[in-house]
Amino acid sequence: MNRAEIERIKAAYPKGTRIQLDYMDDFQSVPSGTKGTVTHVDDMGTIHMKWDNGRTLGICPETDSFHKIEEEK
């Protein structure tokens, strides 16, 4: 990932953004459908998460499938 792509990810997913995981191909993955909150995006483009189930596994935007969500009021 180049610097411009990483900056785009940082702008699109600031701290506090809510995300729902669609799919993660990792033996340690959180279950599909799990919701969480972005804590930060690092300089490699990994989106670090605080998942609602207590996990803290990061998302790799190049390989994982996810989407932003709006919380119900």
All heavy atoms as a GROMACS GRO file, in nm:
protein
  582
    1MET      N    1   0.084  -0.117   0.000
    1MET     CA    2   0.000   0.000   0.000
    1MET      C    3   0.089   0.124   0.000
    1MET      O    4   0.184   0.131   0.078
    1MET     CB    5  -0.088  -0.003   0.125
    1MET     CG    6  -0.226   0.050   0.101
    1MET     SD    7  -0.333   0.050   0.246
    1MET     CE    8  -0.349  -0.121   0.285
    2ASN      N    9   0.057   0.220  -0.083
    2ASN     CA   10   0.138   0.342  -0.085
    2ASN      C   11   0.085   0.444   0.015
    2ASN      O   12  -0.022   0.427   0.073
    2ASN     CB   13   0.148   0.399  -0.228
    2ASN     CG   14   0.016   0.448  -0.281
    2ASN    OD1   15  -0.064   0.508  -0.210
    2ASN    ND2   16  -0.010   0.421  -0.408
    3ARG      N   17   0.161   0.549   0.034
    3ARG     CA   18   0.129   0.652   0.135
    3ARG      C   19  -0.009   0.713   0.110
    3ARG      O   20  -0.087   0.734   0.203
    3ARG     CB   21   0.237   0.761   0.134
    3ARG     CG   22   0.212   0.880   0.223
    3ARG     CD   23   0.197   0.855   0.371
    3ARG     NE   24   0.293   0.768   0.427
    3ARG     CZ   25   0.276   0.700   0.542
    3ARG    NH1   26   0.164   0.711   0.609
    3ARG    NH2   27   0.368   0.621   0.588
    4ALA      N   28  -0.043   0.742  -0.016
    4ALA     CA   29  -0.172   0.803  -0.048
    4ALA      C   30  -0.288   0.711  -0.009
    4ALA      O   31  -0.390   0.757   0.043
    4ALA     CB   32  -0.180   0.839  -0.196
    5GLU      N   33  -0.275   0.581  -0.034
    5GLU     CA   34  -0.379   0.486   0.002
    5GLU      C   35  -0.397   0.479   0.153
    5GLU      O   36  -0.509   0.474   0.203
    5GLU     CB   37  -0.345   0.347  -0.053
    5GLU     CG   38  -0.353   0.338  -0.204
    5GLU     CD   39  -0.298   0.207  -0.258
    5GLU    OE1   40  -0.194   0.158  -0.206
    5GLU    OE2   41  -0.358   0.154  -0.352
    6ILE      N   42  -0.285   0.480   0.225
    6ILE     CA   43  -0.291   0.476   0.372
    6ILE      C   44  -0.359   0.602   0.426
    6ILE      O   45  -0.443   0.595   0.516
    6ILE     CB   46  -0.151   0.455   0.431
    6ILE    CG1   47  -0.101   0.315   0.394
    6ILE    CG2   48  -0.152   0.475   0.583
    6ILE    CD1   49   0.045   0.290   0.424
    7GLU      N   50  -0.325   0.717   0.372
    7GLU     CA   51  -0.388   0.843   0.416
    7GLU      C   52  -0.537   0.843   0.385
    7GLU      O   53  -0.617   0.894   0.464
    7GLU     CB   54  -0.318   0.963   0.353
    7GLU     CG   55  -0.176   0.984   0.404
    7GLU     CD   56  -0.165   0.996   0.556
    7GLU    OE1   57  -0.252   1.061   0.619
    7GLU    OE2   58  -0.070   0.939   0.613
    8ARG      N   59  -0.576   0.783   0.273
    8ARG     CA   60  -0.718   0.773   0.239
    8ARG      C   61  -0.792   0.686   0.341
    8ARG      O   62  -0.902   0.720   0.386
    8ARG     CB   63  -0.734   0.713   0.099
    8ARG     CG   64  -0.880   0.701   0.054
    8ARG     CD   65  -0.896   0.620  -0.073
    8ARG     NE   66  -0.840   0.486  -0.067
    8ARG     CZ   67  -0.896   0.382  -0.004
    8ARG    NH1   68  -1.011   0.398   0.060
    8ARG    NH2   69  -0.840   0.263  -0.006
    9ILE      N   70  -0.730   0.576   0.381
    9ILE     CA   71  -0.790   0.487   0.482
    9ILE      C   72  -0.802   0.560   0.616
    9ILE      O   73  -0.905   0.553   0.682
    9ILE     CB   74  -0.710   0.356   0.496
    9ILE    CG1   75  -0.724   0.274   0.368
    9ILE    CG2   76  -0.755   0.275   0.617
    9ILE    CD1   77  -0.626   0.159   0.359
   10LYS      N   78  -0.696   0.631   0.654
   10LYS     CA   79  -0.701   0.706   0.781
   10LYS      C   80  -0.813   0.809   0.780
   10LYS      O   81  -0.882   0.828   0.881
   10LYS     CB   82  -0.567   0.775   0.806
   10LYS     CG   83  -0.458   0.679   0.848
   10LYS     CD   84  -0.327   0.752   0.877
   10LYS     CE   85  -0.221   0.656   0.926
   10LYS     NZ   86  -0.097   0.725   0.966
   11ALA      N   87  -0.834   0.876   0.666
   11ALA     CA   88  -0.940   0.977   0.656
   11ALA      C   89  -1.079   0.912   0.657
   11ALA      O   90  -1.174   0.967   0.713
   11ALA     CB   91  -0.921   1.061   0.530
   12ALA      N   92  -1.091   0.796   0.594
   12ALA     CA   93  -1.221   0.729   0.583
   12ALA      C   94  -1.264   0.661   0.712
   12ALA      O   95  -1.385   0.643   0.736
   12ALA     CB   96  -1.216   0.626   0.470
   13TYR      N   97  -1.168   0.620   0.796
   13TYR     CA   98  -1.198   0.544   0.917
   13TYR      C   99  -1.131   0.607   1.040
   13TYR      O  100  -1.044   0.548   1.102
   13TYR     CB  101  -1.154   0.399   0.901
   13TYR     CG  102  -1.220   0.332   0.784
   13TYR    CD1  103  -1.152   0.316   0.663
   13TYR    CD2  104  -1.351   0.288   0.791
   13TYR    CE1  105  -1.213   0.257   0.554
   13TYR    CE2  106  -1.413   0.228   0.682
   13TYR     CZ  107  -1.344   0.214   0.564
   13TYR     OH  108  -1.405   0.156   0.456
   14PRO      N  109  -1.174   0.729   1.077
   14PRO     CA  110  -1.115   0.792   1.196
   14PRO      C  111  -1.156   0.719   1.325
   14PRO      O  112  -1.252   0.640   1.324
   14PRO     CB  113  -1.171   0.934   1.193
   14PRO     CG  114  -1.300   0.921   1.119
   14PRO     CD  115  -1.277   0.811   1.016
   15LYS      N  116  -1.084   0.749   1.431
   15LYS     CA  117  -1.116   0.692   1.562
   15LYS      C  118  -1.264   0.713   1.592
   15LYS      O  119  -1.318   0.821   1.570
   15LYS     CB  120  -1.031   0.760   1.669
   15LYS     CG  121  -1.055   0.707   1.808
   15LYS     CD  122  -0.965   0.776   1.909
   15LYS     CE  123  -0.989   0.719   2.047
   15LYS     NZ  124  -0.897   0.778   2.146
   16GLY      N  125  -1.329   0.605   1.639
   16GLY     CA  126  -1.470   0.612   1.675
   16GLY      C  127  -1.564   0.563   1.567
   16GLY      O  128  -1.683   0.544   1.594
   17THR      N  129  -1.514   0.541   1.445
   17THR     CA  130  -1.599   0.489   1.337
   17THR      C  131  -1.647   0.349   1.373
   17THR      O  132  -1.570   0.267   1.421
   17THR     CB  133  -1.520   0.484   1.204
   17THR    OG1  134  -1.474   0.615   1.171
   17THR    CG2  135  -1.606   0.428   1.091
   18ARG      N  136  -1.775   0.325   1.350
   18ARG     CA  137  -1.832   0.193   1.377
   18ARG      C  138  -1.827   0.110   1.249
   18ARG      O  139  -1.860   0.158   1.141
   18ARG     CB  140  -1.977   0.205   1.426
   18ARG     CG  141  -1.989   0.272   1.561
   18ARG     CD  142  -1.946   0.184   1.676
   18ARG     NE  143  -2.042   0.074   1.691
   18ARG     CZ  144  -2.018  -0.036   1.759
   18ARG    NH1  145  -1.903  -0.055   1.819
   18ARG    NH2  146  -2.110  -0.130   1.768
   19ILE      N  147  -1.785  -0.016   1.264
   19ILE     CA  148  -1.766  -0.108   1.151
   19ILE      C  149  -1.830  -0.242   1.186
   19ILE      O  150  -1.829  -0.284   1.302
   19ILE     CB  151  -1.615  -0.125   1.123
   19ILE    CG1  152  -1.560   0.001   1.057
   19ILE    CG2  153  -1.588  -0.247   1.036
   19ILE    CD1  154  -1.412  -0.003   1.030
   20GLN      N  155  -1.881  -0.308   1.082
   20GLN     CA  156  -1.928  -0.446   1.096
   20GLN      C  157  -1.845  -0.533   1.003
   20GLN      O  158  -1.829  -0.500   0.885
   20GLN     CB  159  -2.076  -0.458   1.061
   20GLN     CG  160  -2.127  -0.600   1.080
   20GLN     CD  161  -2.278  -0.609   1.066
   20GLN    OE1  162  -2.349  -0.510   1.079
   20GLN    NE2  163  -2.327  -0.728   1.040
   21LEU      N  164  -1.793  -0.641   1.056
   21LEU     CA  165  -1.713  -0.735   0.978
   21LEU      C  166  -1.803  -0.823   0.893
   21LEU      O  167  -1.899  -0.881   0.944
   21LEU     CB  168  -1.628  -0.822   1.070
   21LEU     CG  169  -1.536  -0.922   1.001
   21LEU    CD1  170  -1.425  -0.848   0.926
   21LEU    CD2  171  -1.476  -1.018   1.102
   22ASP      N  172  -1.773  -0.832   0.764
   22ASP     CA  173  -1.846  -0.922   0.675
   22ASP      C  174  -1.773  -1.056   0.668
   22ASP      O  175  -1.834  -1.161   0.678
   22ASP     CB  176  -1.859  -0.862   0.535
   22ASP     CG  177  -1.940  -0.733   0.537
   22ASP    OD1  178  -2.038  -0.725   0.612
   22ASP    OD2  179  -1.902  -0.641   0.462
   23TYR      N  180  -1.640  -1.050   0.650
   23TYR     CA  181  -1.562  -1.173   0.638
   23TYR      C  182  -1.414  -1.144   0.661
   23TYR      O  183  -1.362  -1.043   0.614
   23TYR     CB  184  -1.579  -1.234   0.499
   23TYR     CG  185  -1.496  -1.358   0.478
   23TYR    CD1  186  -1.535  -1.478   0.535
   23TYR    CD2  187  -1.379  -1.353   0.405
   23TYR    CE1  188  -1.457  -1.593   0.517
   23TYR    CE2  189  -1.302  -1.467   0.386
   23TYR     CZ  190  -1.341  -1.586   0.443
   23TYR     OH  191  -1.265  -1.699   0.427
   24MET      N  192  -1.348  -1.232   0.732
   24MET     CA  193  -1.204  -1.224   0.755
   24MET      C  194  -1.146  -1.363   0.739
   24MET      O  195  -1.191  -1.457   0.806
   24MET     CB  196  -1.176  -1.169   0.896
   24MET     CG  197  -1.030  -1.150   0.929
   24MET     SD  198  -1.004  -1.092   1.100
   24MET     CE  199  -1.057  -0.923   1.089
   25ASP      N  200  -1.051  -1.379   0.649
   25ASP     CA  201  -0.989  -1.510   0.624
   25ASP      C  202  -0.865  -1.523   0.711
   25ASP      O  203  -0.754  -1.499   0.667
   25ASP     CB  204  -0.953  -1.524   0.475
   25ASP     CG  205  -0.902  -1.664   0.442
   25ASP    OD1  206  -0.925  -1.756   0.523
   25ASP    OD2  207  -0.839  -1.679   0.336
   26ASP      N  208  -0.887  -1.558   0.836
   26ASP     CA  209  -0.779  -1.569   0.934
   26ASP      C  210  -0.824  -1.668   1.040
   26ASP      O  211  -0.937  -1.663   1.087
   26ASP     CB  212  -0.754  -1.431   0.997
   26ASP     CG  213  -0.632  -1.428   1.088
   26ASP    OD1  214  -0.615  -1.521   1.170
   26ASP    OD2  215  -0.553  -1.332   1.079
   27PHE      N  216  -0.736  -1.758   1.079
   27PHE     CA  217  -0.774  -1.859   1.179
   27PHE      C  218  -0.806  -1.795   1.314
   27PHE      O  219  -0.870  -1.857   1.398
   27PHE     CB  220  -0.667  -1.968   1.192
   27PHE     CG  221  -0.540  -1.923   1.259
   27PHE    CD1  222  -0.522  -1.943   1.395
   27PHE    CD2  223  -0.440  -1.862   1.186
   27PHE    CE1  224  -0.406  -1.902   1.458
   27PHE    CE2  225  -0.322  -1.821   1.249
   27PHE     CZ  226  -0.306  -1.841   1.385
   28GLN      N  227  -0.764  -1.672   1.337
   28GLN     CA  228  -0.791  -1.602   1.462
   28GLN      C  229  -0.904  -1.500   1.448
   28GLN      O  230  -0.926  -1.419   1.537
   28GLN     CB  231  -0.666  -1.528   1.509
   28GLN     CG  232  -0.549  -1.616   1.540
   28GLN     CD  233  -0.430  -1.536   1.588
   28GLN    OE1  234  -0.442  -1.439   1.660
   28GLN    NE2  235  -0.312  -1.576   1.545
   29SER      N  236  -0.974  -1.502   1.335
   29SER     CA  237  -1.070  -1.397   1.304
   29SER      C  238  -1.184  -1.389   1.406
   29SER      O  239  -1.216  -1.486   1.474
   29SER     CB  240  -1.129  -1.417   1.166
   29SER     OG  241  -1.211  -1.531   1.163
   30VAL      N  242  -1.242  -1.270   1.412
   30VAL     CA  243  -1.366  -1.253   1.488
   30VAL      C  244  -1.479  -1.302   1.397
   30VAL      O  245  -1.464  -1.306   1.275
   30VAL     CB  246  -1.387  -1.106   1.531
   30VAL    CG1  247  -1.280  -1.062   1.628
   30VAL    CG2  248  -1.393  -1.013   1.413
   31PRO      N  249  -1.591  -1.343   1.453
   31PRO     CA  250  -1.700  -1.396   1.370
   31PRO      C  251  -1.757  -1.292   1.274
   31PRO      O  252  -1.767  -1.174   1.308
   31PRO     CB  253  -1.805  -1.437   1.473
   31PRO     CG  254  -1.731  -1.454   1.602
   31PRO     CD  255  -1.619  -1.355   1.597
   32SER      N  256  -1.795  -1.336   1.155
   32SER     CA  257  -1.863  -1.248   1.060
   32SER      C  258  -1.986  -1.190   1.128
   32SER      O  259  -2.054  -1.257   1.205
   32SER     CB  260  -1.905  -1.326   0.936
   32SER     OG  261  -1.791  -1.373   0.868
   33GLY      N  262  -2.012  -1.062   1.102
   33GLY     CA  263  -2.126  -0.994   1.163
   33GLY      C  264  -2.091  -0.919   1.290
   33GLY      O  265  -2.172  -0.840   1.339
   34THR      N  266  -1.971  -0.942   1.344
   34THR     CA  267  -1.930  -0.874   1.466
   34THR      C  268  -1.912  -0.725   1.438
   34THR      O  269  -1.859  -0.685   1.335
   34THR     CB  270  -1.798  -0.932   1.520
   34THR    OG1  271  -1.816  -1.073   1.543
   34THR    CG2  272  -1.756  -0.866   1.650
   35LYS      N  273  -1.957  -0.643   1.533
   35LYS     CA  274  -1.945  -0.498   1.522
   35LYS      C  275  -1.834  -0.450   1.615
   35LYS      O  276  -1.803  -0.516   1.715
   35LYS     CB  277  -2.076  -0.430   1.559
   35LYS     CG  278  -2.189  -0.466   1.466
   35LYS     CD  279  -2.319  -0.405   1.512
   35LYS     CE  280  -2.433  -0.449   1.421
   35LYS     NZ  281  -2.561  -0.393   1.468
   36GLY      N  282  -1.775  -0.336   1.579
   36GLY     CA  283  -1.669  -0.280   1.663
   36GLY      C  284  -1.644  -0.134   1.631
   36GLY      O  285  -1.705  -0.076   1.541
   37THR      N  286  -1.548  -0.077   1.705
   37THR     CA  287  -1.514   0.064   1.694
   37THR      C  288  -1.367   0.078   1.659
   37THR      O  289  -1.282   0.016   1.722
   37THR     CB  290  -1.544   0.136   1.827
   37THR    OG1  291  -1.681   0.114   1.862
   37THR    CG2  292  -1.518   0.285   1.817
   38VAL      N  293  -1.338   0.164   1.562
   38VAL     CA  294  -1.200   0.191   1.521
   38VAL      C  295  -1.128   0.264   1.635
   38VAL      O  296  -1.179   0.361   1.691
   38VAL     CB  297  -1.195   0.278   1.393
   38VAL    CG1  298  -1.053   0.320   1.360
   38VAL    CG2  299  -1.259   0.206   1.276
   39THR      N  300  -1.008   0.214   1.670
   39THR     CA  301  -0.925   0.285   1.768
   39THR      C  302  -0.819   0.370   1.699
   39THR      O  303  -0.788   0.478   1.744
   39THR     CB  304  -0.857   0.188   1.867
   39THR    OG1  305  -0.773   0.097   1.794
   39THR    CG2  306  -0.961   0.110   1.947
   40HIS      N  307  -0.766   0.320   1.586
   40HIS     CA  308  -0.672   0.397   1.504
   40HIS      C  309  -0.636   0.319   1.380
   40HIS      O  310  -0.663   0.200   1.371
   40HIS     CB  311  -0.546   0.434   1.583
   40HIS     CG  312  -0.456   0.319   1.614
   40HIS    ND1  313  -0.483   0.225   1.711
   40HIS    CD2  314  -0.338   0.280   1.558
   40HIS    CE1  315  -0.386   0.135   1.716
   40HIS    NE2  316  -0.296   0.165   1.622
   41VAL      N  317  -0.575   0.389   1.284
   41VAL     CA  318  -0.520   0.326   1.164
   41VAL      C  319  -0.370   0.346   1.171
   41VAL      O  320  -0.323   0.459   1.187
   41VAL     CB  321  -0.577   0.387   1.035
   41VAL    CG1  322  -0.512   0.325   0.913
   41VAL    CG2  323  -0.729   0.371   1.029
   42ASP      N  324  -0.292   0.238   1.159
   42ASP     CA  325  -0.147   0.250   1.169
   42ASP      C  326  -0.084   0.289   1.035
   42ASP      O  327  -0.153   0.306   0.934
   42ASP     CB  328  -0.083   0.125   1.230
   42ASP     CG  329  -0.092   0.002   1.141
   42ASP    OD1  330  -0.110   0.015   1.017
   42ASP    OD2  331  -0.080  -0.109   1.196
   43ASP      N  332   0.047   0.305   1.035
   43ASP     CA  333   0.119   0.350   0.916
   43ASP      C  334   0.133   0.243   0.808
   43ASP      O  335   0.191   0.268   0.703
   43ASP     CB  336   0.257   0.405   0.954
   43ASP     CG  337   0.247   0.536   1.028
   43ASP    OD1  338   0.146   0.608   1.010
   43ASP    OD2  339   0.339   0.569   1.105
   44MET      N  340   0.079   0.123   0.833
   44MET     CA  341   0.076   0.019   0.730
   44MET      C  342  -0.064   0.006   0.671
   44MET      O  343  -0.088  -0.074   0.582
   44MET     CB  344   0.122  -0.114   0.789
   44MET     CG  345   0.269  -0.114   0.825
   44MET     SD  346   0.326  -0.274   0.887
   44MET     CE  347   0.301  -0.376   0.743
   45GLY      N  348  -0.160   0.083   0.725
   45GLY     CA  349  -0.297   0.080   0.676
   45GLY      C  350  -0.388  -0.016   0.748
   45GLY      O  351  -0.504  -0.030   0.710
   46THR      N  352  -0.340  -0.081   0.853
   46THR     CA  353  -0.425  -0.171   0.931
   46THR      C  354  -0.520  -0.088   1.016
   46THR      O  355  -0.479   0.007   1.082
   46THR     CB  356  -0.340  -0.261   1.022
   46THR    OG1  357  -0.250  -0.337   0.941
   46THR    CG2  358  -0.426  -0.355   1.105
   47ILE      N  359  -0.648  -0.126   1.012
   47ILE     CA  360  -0.749  -0.057   1.093
   47ILE      C  361  -0.760  -0.134   1.225
   47ILE      O  362  -0.807  -0.248   1.228
   47ILE     CB  363  -0.884  -0.054   1.020
   47ILE    CG1  364  -0.871   0.013   0.883
   47ILE    CG2  365  -0.989   0.017   1.107
   47ILE    CD1  366  -0.994   0.001   0.796
   48HIS      N  367  -0.715  -0.072   1.332
   48HIS     CA  368  -0.718  -0.137   1.463
   48HIS      C  369  -0.855  -0.116   1.526
   48HIS      O  370  -0.911  -0.007   1.522
   48HIS     CB  371  -0.606  -0.083   1.552
   48HIS     CG  372  -0.473  -0.125   1.501
   48HIS    ND1  373  -0.409  -0.237   1.546
   48HIS    CD2  374  -0.392  -0.071   1.406
   48HIS    CE1  375  -0.294  -0.251   1.482
   48HIS    NE2  376  -0.282  -0.151   1.396
   49MET      N  377  -0.908  -0.226   1.582
   49MET     CA  378  -1.045  -0.230   1.629
   49MET      C  379  -1.057  -0.270   1.775
   49MET      O  380  -0.976  -0.346   1.826
   49MET     CB  381  -1.122  -0.335   1.548
   49MET     CG  382  -1.127  -0.310   1.399
   49MET     SD  383  -1.221  -0.164   1.355
   49MET     CE  384  -1.382  -0.206   1.419
   50LYS      N  385  -1.161  -0.220   1.838
   50LYS     CA  386  -1.208  -0.270   1.967
   50LYS      C  387  -1.343  -0.331   1.936
   50LYS      O  388  -1.442  -0.262   1.914
   50LYS     CB  389  -1.223  -0.156   2.068
   50LYS     CG  390  -1.293  -0.194   2.197
   50LYS     CD  391  -1.197  -0.254   2.296
   50LYS     CE  392  -1.260  -0.270   2.433
   50LYS     NZ  393  -1.338  -0.389   2.452
   51TRP      N  394  -1.344  -0.463   1.918
   51TRP     CA  395  -1.466  -0.532   1.882
   51TRP      C  396  -1.561  -0.539   2.000
   51TRP      O  397  -1.517  -0.545   2.116
   51TRP     CB  398  -1.434  -0.673   1.831
   51TRP     CG  399  -1.355  -0.670   1.704
   51TRP    CD1  400  -1.221  -0.694   1.690
   51TRP    CD2  401  -1.403  -0.640   1.573
   51TRP    NE1  402  -1.184  -0.680   1.559
   51TRP    CE2  403  -1.294  -0.647   1.485
   51TRP    CE3  404  -1.528  -0.608   1.520
   51TRP    CZ2  405  -1.306  -0.624   1.348
   51TRP    CZ3  406  -1.541  -0.585   1.385
   51TRP    CH2  407  -1.430  -0.593   1.301
   52ASP      N  408  -1.690  -0.540   1.973
   52ASP     CA  409  -1.791  -0.544   2.079
   52ASP      C  410  -1.783  -0.672   2.163
   52ASP      O  411  -1.831  -0.674   2.276
   52ASP     CB  412  -1.931  -0.531   2.021
   52ASP     CG  413  -1.958  -0.392   1.961
   52ASP    OD1  414  -1.871  -0.303   1.973
   52ASP    OD2  415  -2.066  -0.374   1.902
   53ASN      N  416  -1.720  -0.778   2.109
   53ASN     CA  417  -1.707  -0.903   2.185
   53ASN      C  418  -1.579  -0.904   2.271
   53ASN      O  419  -1.544  -1.006   2.327
   53ASN     CB  420  -1.710  -1.024   2.092
   53ASN     CG  421  -1.592  -1.031   1.996
   53ASN    OD1  422  -1.502  -0.947   2.000
   53ASN    ND2  423  -1.593  -1.131   1.910
   54GLY      N  424  -1.509  -0.789   2.276
   54GLY     CA  425  -1.390  -0.778   2.361
   54GLY      C  426  -1.258  -0.801   2.289
   54GLY      O  427  -1.152  -0.773   2.345
   55ARG      N  428  -1.261  -0.850   2.166
   55ARG     CA  429  -1.138  -0.875   2.090
   55ARG      C  430  -1.080  -0.743   2.039
   55ARG      O  431  -1.149  -0.642   2.033
   55ARG     CB  432  -1.166  -0.968   1.971
   55ARG     CG  433  -1.226  -1.103   2.007
   55ARG     CD  434  -1.125  -1.210   2.039
   55ARG     NE  435  -1.016  -1.220   1.945
   55ARG     CZ  436  -1.014  -1.294   1.834
   55ARG    NH1  437  -1.120  -1.364   1.799
   55ARG    NH2  438  -0.906  -1.298   1.757
   56THR      N  439  -0.953  -0.748   1.998
   56THR     CA  440  -0.886  -0.628   1.948
   56THR      C  441  -0.811  -0.654   1.818
   56THR      O  442  -0.720  -0.582   1.782
   56THR     CB  443  -0.787  -0.572   2.053
   56THR    OG1  444  -0.693  -0.675   2.087
   56THR    CG2  445  -0.857  -0.522   2.176
   57LEU      N  446  -0.852  -0.753   1.741
   57LEU     CA  447  -0.786  -0.788   1.616
   57LEU      C  448  -0.810  -0.680   1.509
   57LEU      O  449  -0.921  -0.633   1.491
   57LEU     CB  450  -0.840  -0.922   1.567
   57LEU     CG  451  -0.771  -0.986   1.446
   57LEU    CD1  452  -0.625  -1.017   1.480
   57LEU    CD2  453  -0.844  -1.112   1.406
   58GLY      N  454  -0.702  -0.641   1.438
   58GLY     CA  455  -0.712  -0.538   1.334
   58GLY      C  456  -0.766  -0.592   1.203
   58GLY      O  457  -0.762  -0.712   1.175
   59ILE      N  458  -0.815  -0.498   1.121
   59ILE     CA  459  -0.867  -0.529   0.988
   59ILE      C  460  -0.763  -0.491   0.884
   59ILE      O  461  -0.707  -0.382   0.890
   59ILE     CB  462  -0.995  -0.449   0.960
   59ILE    CG1  463  -1.108  -0.492   1.052
   59ILE    CG2  464  -1.037  -0.460   0.814
   59ILE    CD1  465  -1.231  -0.406   1.040
   60CYS      N  466  -0.742  -0.578   0.787
   60CYS     CA  467  -0.655  -0.548   0.673
   60CYS      C  468  -0.747  -0.511   0.556
   60CYS      O  469  -0.813  -0.599   0.500
   60CYS     CB  470  -0.569  -0.669   0.638
   60CYS     SG  471  -0.459  -0.637   0.500
   61PRO      N  472  -0.754  -0.382   0.520
   61PRO     CA  473  -0.849  -0.341   0.417
   61PRO      C  474  -0.827  -0.406   0.281
   61PRO      O  475  -0.920  -0.414   0.201
   61PRO     CB  476  -0.828  -0.190   0.406
   61PRO     CG  477  -0.753  -0.150   0.527
   61PRO     CD  478  -0.681  -0.271   0.576
   62GLU      N  479  -0.709  -0.454   0.254
   62GLU     CA  480  -0.681  -0.518   0.124
   62GLU      C  481  -0.738  -0.658   0.113
   62GLU      O  482  -0.762  -0.706   0.003
   62GLU     CB  483  -0.531  -0.521   0.099
   62GLU     CG  484  -0.470  -0.384   0.082
   62GLU     CD  485  -0.320  -0.392   0.060
   62GLU    OE1  486  -0.251  -0.456   0.142
   62GLU    OE2  487  -0.274  -0.333  -0.039
   63THR      N  488  -0.762  -0.725   0.227
   63THR     CA  489  -0.806  -0.864   0.222
   63THR      C  490  -0.936  -0.893   0.298
   63THR      O  491  -1.004  -0.990   0.266
   63THR     CB  492  -0.697  -0.959   0.276
   63THR    OG1  493  -0.667  -0.922   0.410
   63THR    CG2  494  -0.572  -0.951   0.191
   64ASP      N  495  -0.968  -0.813   0.398
   64ASP     CA  496  -1.088  -0.837   0.478
   64ASP      C  497  -1.206  -0.761   0.420
   64ASP      O  498  -1.190  -0.658   0.356
   64ASP     CB  499  -1.064  -0.795   0.623
   64ASP     CG  500  -0.951  -0.872   0.688
   64ASP    OD1  501  -0.931  -0.991   0.653
   64ASP    OD2  502  -0.881  -0.815   0.773
   65SER      N  503  -1.326  -0.813   0.445
   65SER     CA  504  -1.449  -0.750   0.397
   65SER      C  505  -1.525  -0.694   0.516
   65SER      O  506  -1.551  -0.766   0.614
   65SER     CB  507  -1.533  -0.855   0.323
   65SER     OG  508  -1.655  -0.800   0.281
   66PHE      N  509  -1.563  -0.567   0.508
   66PHE     CA  510  -1.629  -0.499   0.618
   66PHE      C  511  -1.701  -0.376   0.564
   66PHE      O  512  -1.681  -0.336   0.449
   66PHE     CB  513  -1.526  -0.458   0.725
   66PHE     CG  514  -1.421  -0.363   0.672
   66PHE    CD1  515  -1.436  -0.228   0.686
   66PHE    CD2  516  -1.309  -0.412   0.606
   66PHE    CE1  517  -1.339  -0.140   0.635
   66PHE    CE2  518  -1.212  -0.327   0.557
   66PHE     CZ  519  -1.227  -0.190   0.571
   67HIS      N  520  -1.785  -0.316   0.648
   67HIS     CA  521  -1.851  -0.192   0.609
   67HIS      C  522  -1.880  -0.105   0.732
   67HIS      O  523  -1.892  -0.157   0.843
   67HIS     CB  524  -1.980  -0.221   0.531
   67HIS     CG  525  -2.083  -0.296   0.610
   67HIS    ND1  526  -2.084  -0.433   0.620
   67HIS    CD2  527  -2.189  -0.252   0.681
   67HIS    CE1  528  -2.186  -0.471   0.695
   67HIS    NE2  529  -2.251  -0.364   0.733
   68LYS      N  530  -1.890   0.024   0.706
   68LYS     CA  531  -1.927   0.119   0.812
   68LYS      C  532  -2.072   0.097   0.847
   68LYS      O  533  -2.154   0.059   0.762
   68LYS     CB  534  -1.912   0.263   0.765
   68LYS     CG  535  -1.771   0.312   0.752
   68LYS     CD  536  -1.776   0.458   0.712
   68LYS     CE  537  -1.639   0.514   0.689
   68LYS     NZ  538  -1.642   0.658   0.653
   69ILE      N  539  -2.103   0.123   0.973
   69ILE     CA  540  -2.243   0.114   1.017
   69ILE      C  541  -2.279   0.240   1.094
   69ILE      O  542  -2.192   0.307   1.153
   69ILE     CB  543  -2.270  -0.012   1.104
   69ILE    CG1  544  -2.173  -0.015   1.225
   69ILE    CG2  545  -2.259  -0.138   1.022
   69ILE    CD1  546  -2.205  -0.125   1.325
   70GLU      N  547  -2.406   0.270   1.094
   70GLU     CA  548  -2.460   0.377   1.177
   70GLU      C  549  -2.530   0.310   1.294
   70GLU      O  550  -2.608   0.216   1.274
   70GLU     CB  551  -2.560   0.462   1.098
   70GLU     CG  552  -2.498   0.539   0.984
   70GLU     CD  553  -2.407   0.652   1.032
   70GLU    OE1  554  -2.436   0.712   1.139
   70GLU    OE2  555  -2.308   0.679   0.963
   71GLU      N  556  -2.501   0.356   1.413
   71GLU     CA  557  -2.567   0.298   1.530
   71GLU      C  558  -2.710   0.348   1.539
   71GLU      O  559  -2.740   0.462   1.507
   71GLU     CB  560  -2.491   0.337   1.658
   71GLU     CG  561  -2.359   0.266   1.671
   71GLU     CD  562  -2.372   0.116   1.677
   71GLU    OE1  563  -2.447   0.063   1.759
   71GLU    OE2  564  -2.305   0.049   1.597
   72GLU      N  565  -2.799   0.259   1.581
   72GLU     CA  566  -2.937   0.297   1.603
   72GLU      C  567  -2.945   0.392   1.721
   72GLU      O  568  -2.878   0.374   1.820
   72GLU     CB  569  -3.023   0.173   1.629
   72GLU     CG  570  -3.029   0.080   1.511
   72GLU     CD  571  -3.111  -0.044   1.540
   72GLU    OE1  572  -3.177  -0.050   1.645
   72GLU    OE2  573  -3.108  -0.136   1.458
   73LYS      N  574  -3.027   0.493   1.707
   73LYS     CA  575  -3.041   0.593   1.814
   73LYS      C  576  -3.140   0.547   1.917
   73LYS      O  577  -3.233   0.480   1.892
   73LYS     CB  578  -3.086   0.727   1.755
   73LYS     CG  579  -2.996   0.775   1.644
   73LYS     CD  580  -2.891   0.866   1.695
   73LYS     CE  581  -2.817   0.922   1.574
   73LYS     NZ  582  -2.686   0.936   1.579
   0.00000   0.00000   0.00000
